Amino acid sequence: MPNAIQGQCLCGQTTITIENGDSFKDQIVCHCLDCKQTSGSAFSTNVLAPVKDTKIEGPVKEYSVKVLSGNTVTRVFCGNCGSAISHRSAAFGEGAAIQTGNFKHFADKPVGLEFFTKDRWTAFPPFEGATQMNTQ
């Protein structure tokens, strides 16, 4: 795939390829409780990529849960090491939130948007220059 980027989970058995992935210039941070629990941290870092441009290969498992909005969120993680890979919801339309921590490509990309800032831990100030949203 031209201009594709590839990432992988911790054990390397699950790979994620995003066609035209090099077009992403920034990331999304989410402070919602579900993202905190899935990432095991204070927030998750993501990009919203078209499902049609995203290829996930390797052993994966899925977990679906109804969230406060009433939507069902389906989380995809490596079936071997448990690394969070992506999550899908009707709220994303034809997109999927892809966890950027699995990609070296995003190490130097700024945060452009923060969701659920009302739930941000006080230890973390807003990312400079990022749009702040109390919900999604």
Long-range contacts (C-beta under 8 A, 24 or more apart in sequence): 5-103, 5-105, 6-103, 7-100, 7-102, 7-103, 7-104, 7-105, 8-102, 9-58, 9-78, 9-80, 9-81, 9-83, 9-85, 9-102, 10-78, 10-81, 10-82, 10-83, 11-78, 11-80, 11-81, 11-83, 13-58, 13-59, 13-78, 13-80, 13-81, 14-56, 14-57, 14-58, 14-59, 14-60, 14-78, 14-79, 14-80, 14-83, 14-85, 15-56, 15-57, 15-58, 16-54, 16-55, 16-56, 16-85, 16-86, 16-98, 16-102, 16-103, 17-54, 17-55, 17-57, 18-47, 18-49, 18-53, 18-54, 18-98, 19-53, 19-54, 19-55, 20-53, 21-47, 21-49, 21-53, 21-103, 21-105, 22-105, 24-49, 24-106, 24-109, 25-109, 25-110, 25-112, 26-109, 26-110, 26-111, 26-112, 26-113, 27-100, 27-106, 27-109, 27-110, 27-111, 27-112, 28-97, 28-111, 28-112, 28-113, 28-114, 28-115, 29-111, 29-113, 29-114, 29-115, 29-127, 29-130, 30-97, 30-114, 30-115, 30-116, 30-136, 31-114, 31-115, 31-116, 31-117, 31-118, 31-119, 31-120, 31-121, 32-67, 32-115, 32-116, 32-119, 32-136, 33-119, 34-65, 34-67, 34-73, 34-75, 35-116, 36-119, 38-75, 38-77, 38-84, 38-87, 39-84, 39-99, 39-101, 42-120, 42-121, 42-123, 42-124, 43-114, 43-120, 43-124, 44-84, 44-97, 44-99, 45-99, 45-100, 45-101, 45-106, 45-111, 46-97, 46-98, 46-99, 46-100, 47-97, 47-98, 47-100, 47-106, 48-92, 48-95, 48-96, 48-97, 48-98, 49-95, 49-96, 49-98, 50-94, 50-95, 50-96, 51-88, 51-94, 51-95, 51-96, 52-94, 54-86, 54-96, 54-98, 56-85, 56-86, 60-85, 69-136, 91-136
